[in-house]
Amino acid sequence: MKSLKELYRIGKGPSSSHTMGPQKAAQTFAAHNKDAKSFEVTLYGSLAATGRGHMTDVAIDEVLRPIAPLSIVWQPKVFLPYHPNGMKFVAFDAEGNRMNEWICYSVGGGALSEGEKSRWFNNKREVYQKNTLHEIQQWCENHGRGYWEYVDECEDEDIWEYLMEVWRAMQEAVERGIDHEGALPGPLKLPRKGPIYYVKASGYKQSLQSRALVYAYALSVSEENASGGTIVTAPTCGSCGVLPAVLYHLAKGHKFSDTRILHALATAGIFGNVVKQNASISGADVGCQGEVGVACAMASAAACQLFGGSPSQIEYAAEMGLEHHLGMTCDPVCGLVQIPCIERNAFAATRALDANLYASFSDGTHSVSFDRVVKVMKQTGHDLPSLYKETSTGGLAQAYEQHMRKLAEQANSNEEDISKFGYN
């Protein structure tokens, strides 16, 4: 497995696979084609289906247009064989002749792949020799050590400095979101809820206040992401609110030190890395179970680590966090990382705390392992039809479109008038 630096990426939203990944691909192509006189970029599958809502074209345009004129071709019904998020970059000379052509894929969490053949990417070295949670858990139990200590054993010395940057970025995203009011960008005109939930939480008794604050923190980070703010992929932009909400809440409410929080981040990273290695964290590949489900598993493991869980209890908490998101579709309304993504982050954060509590009451013994659930998640995701995997052609996205069409028909309106109607 690769370094946790490849899992936790600090960058701007709203989507790691649809915004961060394509922009990185454009930067790579630009670096190899500085003399190009024009560019053409073709977006395939999920990237084309929801690219406008995720600002994929804007991310690519910012990189290539300063060099030469750019045209973007949208092919939402064409899926390249390696991954649903395919891109083809073409550079032309002054006479319109092709200088260079490159196909790559945005595979989730801001990571890129060239498929079976590596042309320009230097493959990052394998930092972790153990690729399953079972192997890592055995190492922990055999050595009497924790998951974070396995991270310390494998990573370079600067990993803790990097994780401190990650923790700061997470805290800043929470705090910016809490103070940022107004509507999110896009046709939904969705009002931010994080600040409201934060204020209202103060009026509840301690038992309910705790839950309400977790909602507020998760909403705040997810809303920052939806507006293009700086967040941390944990493991993706679409699921970026879950882990920060849990860690921020526990740091504030239980006075855990930064060192303890960094150990929890490392533990969470191990579980996210195992899923990334053996399945997928891409909503376009396996649905939202690979994003919010994995984020819940990571946050469950982090919380259990903070409260002194054993390796088996931590594994159990993470297993429940992922298991109970199996089959979750990725069906963003209008192709935006807003409905249902933002609310899902809030619910997954509280579910992570429940998974920790449940696992803590046990001795860690259970029937279905985390590794087994990862395999099931991968198979389940691949069995889902493409309309439920970040194409906005099924599920809630389709229901919204049908609702708006009905309203327009009732008002005897045209497509331009649709934007004035709300969504019930």
C-alpha positions as CSV (number, residue, x, y, z in Angstrom):
1,M,0.0,0.0,0.0
2,K,1.0,3.6,-0.6
3,S,1.7,6.3,2.0
4,L,-1.1,7.9,3.9
5,K,0.0,11.1,2.1
6,E,-1.7,9.6,-1.0
7,L,-4.9,9.1,1.0
8,Y,-5.2,12.4,2.9
9,R,-4.9,15.2,0.3
10,I,-5.4,18.8,1.2
11,G,-7.1,20.6,-1.6
12,K,-10.2,22.4,-2.9
13,G,-13.6,20.7,-3.4
14,P,-16.2,19.9,-4.5
15,S,-15.0,16.5,-5.8
16,S,-11.7,14.6,-5.5
17,S,-12.4,12.4,-8.5
18,H,-14.2,15.0,-10.6
19,T,-12.3,18.2,-9.7
20,M,-9.0,17.5,-8.0
21,G,-8.1,14.5,-10.2
22,P,-8.9,16.1,-13.6
23,Q,-7.0,19.2,-12.6
24,K,-4.0,17.2,-11.7
25,A,-4.3,15.3,-15.0
26,A,-4.4,18.6,-16.9
27,Q,-1.3,19.8,-15.0
28,T,0.5,16.6,-16.0
29,F,-0.5,16.9,-19.6
30,A,0.4,20.6,-19.7
31,A,3.9,19.9,-18.3
32,H,4.6,17.6,-21.3
33,N,3.0,19.8,-24.0
34,K,4.1,23.4,-23.3
35,D,4.4,24.2,-27.0
36,A,0.8,23.1,-27.9
37,K,-1.3,25.6,-29.9
38,S,-4.6,24.1,-28.9
39,F,-6.1,21.3,-26.7
40,E,-9.0,19.0,-26.8
41,V,-10.2,17.1,-23.7
42,T,-12.8,14.4,-23.9
43,L,-14.5,13.4,-20.7
44,Y,-16.2,9.9,-20.5
45,G,-18.7,8.2,-18.4
46,S,-19.3,9.6,-14.9
47,L,-16.9,12.5,-15.5
48,A,-19.0,13.7,-18.4
49,A,-22.4,12.9,-16.8
50,T,-21.8,15.0,-13.7
51,G,-18.7,17.0,-14.7
52,R,-20.5,20.4,-15.0
53,G,-22.0,20.1,-11.5
54,H,-18.6,19.1,-10.1
55,M,-16.8,21.9,-12.0
56,T,-14.6,19.4,-13.9
57,D,-14.5,21.7,-17.0
58,V,-13.5,24.7,-14.8
59,A,-10.7,22.7,-13.1
60,I,-9.2,21.7,-16.5
61,D,-9.8,25.1,-18.1
62,E,-7.8,26.9,-15.3
63,V,-4.8,24.8,-16.3
64,L,-4.9,24.5,-20.1
65,R,-6.5,27.7,-21.4
66,P,-3.6,29.9,-20.2
67,I,-1.4,27.9,-22.5
68,A,-3.6,27.5,-25.6
69,P,-7.3,27.4,-26.7
70,L,-9.3,24.5,-25.3
71,S,-12.3,22.5,-26.3
72,I,-14.0,20.0,-24.1
73,V,-16.0,17.1,-25.5
74,W,-18.6,15.4,-23.2
75,Q,-19.3,11.7,-23.7
76,P,-21.5,10.6,-20.8
77,K,-22.7,7.4,-22.4
78,V,-19.2,6.1,-23.3
79,F,-17.4,4.2,-20.6
80,L,-13.8,3.3,-21.1
81,P,-13.0,-0.2,-19.9
82,Y,-10.6,0.5,-17.0
83,H,-12.7,3.0,-14.9
84,P,-15.9,5.1,-15.3
85,N,-13.9,8.3,-14.9
86,G,-11.9,8.3,-18.1
87,M,-10.3,11.3,-19.8
88,K,-8.5,11.8,-23.1
89,F,-6.2,14.7,-23.6
90,V,-5.0,15.8,-27.1
91,A,-2.5,18.5,-28.0
92,F,-2.4,20.1,-31.5
93,D,0.3,22.1,-33.3
94,A,-0.3,25.3,-35.2
95,E,-1.5,23.4,-38.3
96,G,-4.0,21.3,-36.3
97,N,-1.9,18.2,-36.4
98,R,-1.9,15.9,-33.3
99,M,1.2,16.4,-31.3
100,N,0.3,14.1,-28.3
101,E,-2.5,12.1,-27.0
102,W,-3.0,10.7,-23.5
103,I,-5.7,8.7,-21.7
104,C,-5.9,8.6,-17.9
105,Y,-8.4,7.9,-15.2
106,S,-9.5,9.7,-12.0
107,V,-9.9,6.7,-9.7
108,G,-11.0,8.4,-6.5
109,G,-9.6,10.5,-3.7
110,G,-7.7,12.8,-6.2
111,A,-5.6,9.8,-7.4
112,L,-4.9,9.2,-11.1
113,S,-4.1,6.0,-13.0
114,E,-3.0,5.4,-16.6
115,G,-4.7,2.0,-16.6
116,E,-2.6,-1.0,-17.4
117,K,0.3,1.0,-18.9
118,S,2.3,3.6,-17.1
119,R,3.6,6.4,-19.3
120,W,4.2,9.6,-17.3
121,F,3.5,8.6,-13.7
122,N,6.3,7.4,-11.6
123,N,4.7,4.8,-9.5
124,K,4.9,5.7,-5.8
125,R,6.8,3.3,-3.7
126,E,4.9,0.8,-1.6
127,V,5.2,2.0,2.0
128,Y,3.2,-0.8,3.6
129,Q,4.1,-4.4,2.8
130,K,0.9,-5.7,4.4
131,N,-2.2,-5.1,2.3
132,T,-5.0,-6.6,4.4
133,L,-6.4,-5.6,7.7
134,H,-6.0,-9.2,9.0
135,E,-2.3,-9.1,8.3
136,I,-1.9,-5.7,10.0
137,Q,-4.0,-6.7,13.0
138,Q,-1.9,-9.8,13.4
139,W,1.2,-7.7,13.4
140,C,-0.3,-5.4,16.1
141,E,-1.4,-8.3,18.3
142,N,1.9,-10.2,17.9
143,H,4.0,-7.1,18.8
144,G,1.6,-5.7,21.5
145,R,1.2,-2.5,19.5
146,G,-1.5,-0.4,17.9
147,Y,-2.4,0.4,14.3
148,W,-0.8,3.9,14.6
149,E,2.4,2.2,15.6
150,Y,2.4,0.2,12.4
151,V,2.1,3.5,10.5
152,D,5.1,4.8,12.5
153,E,7.0,1.6,11.6
154,C,6.4,1.9,7.9
155,E,6.2,5.6,7.0
156,D,9.0,8.2,6.8
157,E,9.7,10.3,9.8
158,D,7.8,13.3,8.4
159,I,4.5,11.5,8.4
160,W,3.5,13.0,11.8
161,E,4.4,16.5,10.6
162,Y,2.2,15.8,7.5
163,L,-0.7,14.5,9.6
164,M,-0.4,17.6,11.7
165,E,-1.0,19.7,8.6
166,V,-4.0,17.4,7.8
167,W,-5.4,17.9,11.3
168,R,-5.0,21.7,11.1
169,A,-6.7,21.8,7.7
170,M,-9.6,19.7,9.1
171,Q,-10.1,22.0,12.0
172,E,-9.9,25.1,9.8
173,A,-12.6,23.6,7.5
174,V,-14.9,23.0,10.5
175,E,-14.4,26.5,11.9
176,R,-14.8,28.3,8.5
177,G,-17.9,26.4,7.8
178,I,-19.4,27.2,11.2
179,D,-19.0,30.9,10.5
180,H,-20.0,30.9,6.8
181,E,-23.6,31.6,6.2
182,G,-25.6,31.9,2.9
183,A,-26.6,29.6,0.0
184,L,-24.3,27.1,-1.7
185,P,-23.4,27.6,-5.3
186,G,-25.5,26.0,-8.0
187,P,-29.1,25.8,-9.2
188,L,-30.4,24.1,-6.0
189,K,-29.8,27.3,-3.9
190,L,-29.3,25.1,-0.9
191,P,-28.9,27.2,2.3
192,R,-26.0,26.3,4.6
193,K,-27.1,24.5,7.7
194,G,-23.8,24.1,9.6
195,P,-23.9,27.5,11.4
196,I,-27.6,27.1,12.3
197,Y,-27.1,23.6,13.7
198,Y,-24.1,24.9,15.7
199,V,-26.1,27.7,17.3
200,K,-29.2,25.6,18.0
201,A,-27.1,22.9,19.6
202,S,-26.4,25.2,22.6
203,G,-30.1,25.1,23.5
204,Y,-30.2,21.4,24.1
205,K,-29.3,19.4,27.1
206,Q,-25.8,17.8,27.1
207,S,-27.0,14.4,25.8
208,L,-28.6,15.9,22.7
209,Q,-26.1,18.8,22.4
210,S,-23.3,16.3,21.7
211,R,-25.1,14.7,18.8
212,A,-26.2,18.1,17.4
213,L,-22.6,19.4,17.5
214,V,-21.4,16.4,15.5
215,Y,-24.1,17.2,12.9
216,A,-22.9,20.8,12.8
217,Y,-19.3,20.0,12.3
218,A,-19.9,17.5,9.5
219,L,-22.3,19.8,7.8
220,S,-19.9,22.7,8.0
221,V,-17.0,20.8,6.4
222,S,-19.2,19.3,3.7
223,E,-20.7,22.7,2.9
224,E,-17.2,24.2,2.6
225,N,-16.4,21.4,0.2
226,A,-19.6,22.0,-1.8
227,S,-18.6,25.7,-2.2
228,G,-15.1,24.9,-3.4
229,G,-13.3,25.5,-0.1
230,T,-10.2,23.8,1.1
231,I,-10.7,20.4,2.8
232,V,-9.0,17.1,3.3
233,T,-9.9,14.0,1.3
234,A,-10.9,11.4,4.0
235,P,-11.0,9.4,1.9
236,T,-12.7,11.7,-0.7
237,C,-14.1,15.2,-1.1
238,G,-17.7,13.9,-1.1
239,S,-17.1,12.3,2.3
240,C,-14.7,14.9,3.7
241,G,-17.0,15.9,6.6
242,V,-17.2,12.6,8.5
243,L,-13.8,12.1,10.0
244,P,-13.1,15.8,10.8
245,A,-16.5,16.0,12.6
246,V,-15.8,13.1,14.8
247,L,-12.2,14.1,15.6
248,Y,-13.1,17.8,16.2
249,H,-16.0,16.8,18.5
250,L,-13.8,14.4,20.5
251,A,-10.9,16.9,20.7
252,K,-13.2,19.6,22.0
253,G,-15.5,17.6,24.2
254,H,-12.9,15.2,25.7
255,K,-9.8,17.3,25.6
256,F,-7.8,14.8,23.6
257,S,-4.3,16.1,22.8
258,D,-3.0,16.7,19.3
259,T,-0.7,13.7,19.6
260,R,-3.7,11.4,20.4
261,I,-5.6,12.9,17.5
262,L,-2.7,12.2,15.1
263,H,-2.6,8.6,16.3
264,A,-6.3,8.4,15.6
265,L,-5.8,9.9,12.1
266,A,-3.1,7.3,11.4
267,T,-5.4,4.5,12.5
268,A,-8.2,5.8,10.3
269,G,-5.8,6.1,7.4
270,I,-4.8,2.4,7.7
271,F,-8.5,1.4,7.2
272,G,-9.0,3.8,4.4
273,N,-5.8,2.6,2.7
274,V,-6.9,-1.1,2.9
275,V,-10.1,-0.3,1.1
276,K,-8.4,1.8,-1.5
277,Q,-5.9,-1.0,-2.1
278,N,-8.3,-3.9,-2.3
279,A,-11.6,-2.3,-3.5
280,S,-12.3,1.3,-4.4
281,I,-13.1,4.7,-2.8
282,S,-14.6,6.1,-6.0
283,G,-18.3,6.8,-6.1
284,A,-18.3,6.4,-9.9
285,D,-16.9,2.9,-9.4
286,V,-18.7,1.4,-6.4
287,G,-21.3,4.0,-5.3
288,C,-21.4,6.1,-2.2
289,Q,-20.6,3.1,0.0
290,G,-17.0,3.6,-1.2
291,E,-17.0,7.2,-0.1
292,V,-19.3,7.9,2.9
293,G,-19.2,4.2,3.9
294,V,-15.4,4.1,4.0
295,A,-15.3,7.5,5.7
296,C,-17.6,6.1,8.4
297,A,-15.3,3.1,8.8
298,M,-12.3,5.4,9.2
299,A,-14.1,7.6,11.8
300,S,-15.3,4.5,13.7
301,A,-11.7,3.2,13.9
302,A,-10.4,6.6,14.9
303,A,-13.0,7.0,17.7
304,C,-12.3,3.5,19.0
305,Q,-8.6,4.2,19.0
306,L,-9.1,7.4,21.0
307,F,-11.1,5.6,23.7
308,G,-8.5,2.9,24.1
309,G,-10.0,0.1,22.0
310,S,-8.0,-3.0,21.4
311,P,-6.9,-3.8,17.8
312,S,-9.8,-6.3,17.5
313,Q,-12.4,-3.8,18.9
314,I,-11.1,-1.1,16.5
315,E,-11.4,-3.5,13.6
316,Y,-14.9,-4.4,14.7
317,A,-15.9,-0.7,14.9
318,A,-14.6,-0.1,11.4
319,E,-16.3,-3.2,10.1
320,M,-19.7,-2.0,11.3
321,G,-19.1,1.5,9.9
322,L,-18.6,0.0,6.4
323,E,-21.0,-2.9,6.7
324,H,-24.0,-0.8,7.4
325,H,-23.4,1.4,4.3
326,L,-23.3,-1.6,1.9
327,G,-25.3,-0.9,-1.2
328,M,-25.4,2.9,-0.8
329,T,-25.9,4.5,-4.2
330,C,-24.2,7.6,-5.5
331,D,-27.0,9.7,-7.1
332,P,-26.2,13.4,-6.6
333,V,-29.0,15.7,-7.5
334,C,-28.1,18.0,-10.4
335,G,-24.6,16.4,-10.3
336,L,-23.7,18.6,-7.3
337,V,-22.0,17.4,-4.1
338,Q,-25.0,18.7,-2.1
339,I,-28.1,16.5,-2.0
340,P,-27.9,13.9,-0.5
341,C,-24.1,14.0,0.0
342,I,-24.0,16.7,2.8
343,E,-26.6,15.1,5.0
344,R,-25.0,11.7,4.5
345,N,-21.8,13.0,6.0
346,A,-23.6,14.2,9.1
347,F,-25.4,10.9,9.7
348,A,-22.3,8.9,9.0
349,A,-20.4,10.9,11.6
350,T,-22.9,10.0,14.3
351,R,-23.1,6.4,13.1
352,A,-19.3,6.2,13.6
353,L,-19.6,7.2,17.2
354,D,-22.3,4.5,17.6
355,A,-20.1,1.9,16.0
356,N,-17.3,2.8,18.5
357,L,-19.7,2.5,21.5
358,Y,-21.1,-0.8,20.2
359,A,-17.6,-2.3,19.6
360,S,-16.3,-1.0,23.0
361,F,-19.0,-2.9,24.8
362,S,-17.8,-6.1,23.1
363,D,-14.6,-8.1,23.4
364,G,-13.9,-7.5,19.6
365,T,-15.1,-11.0,18.6
366,H,-17.5,-11.0,15.7
367,S,-18.3,-13.1,12.6
368,V,-17.6,-11.0,9.6
369,S,-14.2,-9.4,9.2
370,F,-13.4,-6.0,7.9
371,D,-11.5,-7.6,4.9
372,R,-14.6,-9.6,4.1
373,V,-16.8,-6.5,4.1
374,V,-14.3,-4.8,1.8
375,K,-14.6,-7.6,-0.7
376,V,-18.4,-7.6,-0.5
377,M,-18.5,-3.8,-1.0
378,K,-16.4,-4.1,-4.1
379,Q,-18.6,-6.8,-5.6
380,T,-21.8,-4.9,-4.6
381,G,-20.5,-1.8,-6.2
382,H,-19.7,-3.5,-9.4
383,D,-23.1,-5.1,-9.5
384,L,-24.8,-1.7,-9.2
385,P,-26.1,-0.3,-12.6
386,S,-24.2,2.8,-13.8
387,L,-27.2,5.0,-13.2
388,Y,-26.5,4.6,-9.4
389,K,-22.8,5.4,-9.6
390,E,-22.3,9.2,-9.9
391,T,-24.0,9.7,-13.2
392,S,-27.1,11.5,-11.8
393,T,-29.4,9.4,-14.0
394,G,-31.1,7.3,-11.3
395,G,-32.2,7.4,-7.7
396,L,-32.7,10.7,-6.0
397,A,-31.2,12.6,-9.0
398,Q,-33.9,11.1,-11.3
399,A,-36.6,11.7,-8.7
400,Y,-35.6,15.4,-8.5
401,E,-35.6,15.8,-12.3
402,Q,-39.1,14.2,-12.6
403,H,-40.4,16.5,-9.8
404,M,-39.1,19.6,-11.4
405,R,-40.5,18.6,-14.8
406,K,-43.9,18.0,-13.2
407,L,-43.8,21.4,-11.6
408,A,-42.9,23.0,-14.9
409,E,-45.8,21.3,-16.6
410,Q,-48.2,22.3,-13.9
411,A,-47.1,25.9,-14.3
412,N,-47.2,25.6,-18.1
413,S,-43.6,26.8,-18.0
414,N,-40.5,26.2,-20.1
415,E,-37.1,25.0,-19.1
416,E,-35.8,28.4,-18.3
417,D,-38.5,28.9,-15.7
418,I,-37.7,25.7,-13.8
419,S,-35.0,27.3,-11.7
420,K,-37.6,29.3,-9.7
421,F,-39.2,26.2,-8.2
422,G,-37.9,24.6,-5.0
423,Y,-37.5,21.0,-4.2
424,N,-39.8,19.5,-1.6
